Amino acid sequence: MGDDAALSNEVRRQADRLCDTMGNTENHRSIAEPVISSTADTTTRLCEALADIDTGSRQWPTDEAALAEFVSAVCGDNDSIHGAAVRRALVTTVEQVDVDARARVDNGEPLGDGFLCQLYQLFHVEVMTEVLLQFMCESVLPGVASVVLRTELGTWAVERVARLLPNPCGEPDSDTVAVARRGSELAETAITNLIEGRETGPEDTA
């Protein structure tokens, strides 16, 4: 495992294998369903929260207390291992876009549909990274440092999201609320596609 290319290939191979396992009908109920449920529920509430920010009924979280409240409101009270992974994914996502969001808010600008679409993609990248990181650290590649696994899985997840995530954006007259509604409607399809490796069809795109 000392060779970087060999490690990268092995992480990708194991990530694909784990997704195949989760997407297998026999294992679906016990492995995939909790991940799908936790992620879909959070995605729906996240889209609603971002729409609320653009309409002025919610504020973008600007300090640790506000972020904790935001994450709690969006993720709910799911304290399962899968719920914890989704919560970590949301925190990481918010931190990645925080500078951009604050600049928009400070300038009195709406977050906008482009921002929501970017966050939608980033969130699903982080979810896939966090969920698979759990499995790999515990039993699949326990000898590999978690920071290395996270980096490799992040690259793998970006490519998988680009290929499989249904797009809630793209309509010419879309605004944040419209994109948020579409994102909510696609929430379960989105994470199911990513886990099961299902290609996005025309009916799943905006």
Buried (B, 14 or more C-beta within 10 A) or exposed (E): EEEEEEBBEBBBEBBBEBBEBBBEEEEBEEBBBBBBBBBBBBBBBBBBBBBBBBEEEBEBBBEEEEBEEBBEBBBBEBEEEBBBBBBBBBBBBBEBBBEEBEEBBEEEEBBBBEBBBBBBBBBBBBBBBBBBBBBBBEEBBEEBEEEBBBBBBBBBBBEBBEEBBBBBBEEEEBBBBBBBBBBBBBBBBBBBBBBBBBEBEEEBBB
